[in-house]
Amino acid sequence: MSRLEELIQELCPDGVPYKKLGEIATISRGGNLQKKDFRAEGVPCIHYGQIYTRYGLFADKTFTFISEDCAKKQKLAYPNDIVMAVTSENIEDVCKCVAWLGGGEVAVSGHTAIIHHSQNAKYLTYYFHTEMFAAQKRKLVHGTKVMEVTPDTLNAVTIPVPPLPVQCEIVQILDNFTELTAELTAELTAELTARKKQYEYYHDKLLTSNVIGEYKKIGEVCNLHYGKGNKIPQNGGQYPVYGCNGIVGYTDIFNSEDAPIVGHIGSAGSVTWGSGKHFVTYNGTVCTPYRDIVLSRYLYHVLISANLENKVKGNQPFLSASDFSNIRVYVPLLAIQQHIVAILDSFDALCNDLTSGLPAEIAARQKQYEYYRDKLLTFKELTA
């Protein structure tokens, strides 16, 4: 029997009480400090935007400071308090939070909730990042372009509240698991970075004129035509809809198949692979290969190396088919193209495929971590 199981058996054998956050904490709004108030030194401060971009789950130091005069007008968080960002551009990030574990008070900006409590701060913070909390949060979120959760509504969130010794043991387990996961993710990320550099090297090397072939204009090896419609089809369906930079929806109609797509409005110059049958909107240029000259995947790799972003013109980025149709690329024999594609596709899958290779391995480690974290924070509910 593990130490955690022993504690649960001793302290809460019949289950754990689930309580409203408002029963175990007081929640207040943050202040009104702004980025223009930042100073090189002074009173530590946390801006809500930094919670998304610079902080992890816990912090005992801040990245920014404000003057003492400014701090006198602000709302403060104290050691063990949790600072939660309640405004975001997406529902996933809203309510992301950081436990303040510093030695003194910290000034807090607006668009935040300051959660003052007597529980284990790390325990609550771990819980605020579980799917159980996310499910409750989604019912509280309002807004369209900007997602927001009103601090007062957080009082109704339900949380399992085991005895403090149980909370501390869970925190110790999760701290260790977090560290191990971070180390493994760092190793995989370093490996991914190295493989991407290797991929770029072979990508450039294999697409040069060191094999039998000849230079041809892009317009000579494929048919270039714009996609259709200014609106993204919204009816759903089996075929992906590609815009200027990837999949933006699904539909029941298609206008292209296995072809590179070059953005000419928006992400002008970007190159995307349109897999299988698909629909391309107006802001994408379809590059349908002449198959007796060039393979679709070879053309895709060639377009990536063509640096089409450098051909973009105008204040509103735009890249017409004529702007890059005269670019000369090296086209070897079809058999050689097939060999090159096999090598580059292997590297591409290793570096970019979210269903295999290193990105998939990194995602799997994160899912494993989230699974065990949520499992540790799930308890039998104590009934009256």
C-alpha positions, 0 to 999 in steps of 0.5 A: 500500500502506498503512502497516499493510500495509507493516508486516505485509509486513515483520514478519509476512508469513507470519501472526500467532501466536495465543496464550493470554492466559495466555502473554502476561499475568498475571491477578489478581483485584481487591480488596474496596473498596466504594462506601462507601469512596469519598472526595473525594480520595486514591488513585484507584480503579475500582469494577467497576460504573463500568466499565459506566456511566462509563468508555469503553475507556481512562482516565487519570483516575478518578471516585472515590478512597479513603483511603491506609489503605484503599488499603493493603488493596486490589489495584492496577492499574498503568499499561498494565494492563487492568481487566475487570469479570467480573460482570454482569446480562447476557452482553453487558456481562460482561468489559467492560474499561478500559485504565488509562493513568494515571501511577500505580497505581489501586485496583481493586474486586472482581468484576474481573480485573486483566490485567498484560501487555507488549503495547499496552494499547489493542490488547488493549482493542480486541480485548476488545470484538470479536465474536471475543472475545465468541464465546470469552467466551460459552463461559466465562460461567456463572450465570443471574441474574448472569453471571460469568466466573472470572478464571482461565478468561480464561487460555485465551482466544486472541488474535492477537499481532502485533509491537508496531509492527503493534499500534501502527499498528492502534491509531492507525487505530482511535483515529482511526476511533473519534473520527470515529464518536463525532463523527458519532454525537454529531451524529446524537444531537443531531439526534435530540434536536431532532427529538424535541422537534419531535415532542413539540411537534406531538404536543401541538399536533395533539391539542388542540381546534383542529380540528372535533371533540368531547371524548369519554371514552376508554371511549366510543371504545374497548373496554378489556379485559385481556390473558390469562394470567399466564404468557408463552407460551414456544412461539415462533411468528409473533405477538409477545407484548406485556406491560406495556411491549413485546414479551416473546416470540412465540407461535402464537396472538393475541388482539388486532390493531393496537391500543394496549396500556396497562400496568396492572401493572408498567410501569403507565400505559405505552403500547405500540403492538401491531402486526398480530396479536399476543398480550397478557398479563394485565398489559396492557390492550388498547384496541380502538377503535370504528373508526367513531369513532376510528382505532387509531393516533390512539387510540395517540397520544392515549393517549401524551398522556394522561399515564396514569402520573399515574393509577397508584395503590397501593404496587404500581403498578396502573392499572385500565381504570376508572381511565382510561376516564373521561378525556376526549380530543378526537376530531376527524372521521376524515378529520382523524384520518388527517391527524394520524396521517400527520404524527405517524407520520412523526415517530415513525418518524424518532425511534423506528423502529429500522429507519429514521430517525435511530435506524437511522442511529446503529445503522448507524454503530455496526455499521460501526465494529464491522465495520471494527474486527473486520476490522482485528483479524483476521489470518492465523494463523501456522502452525509 
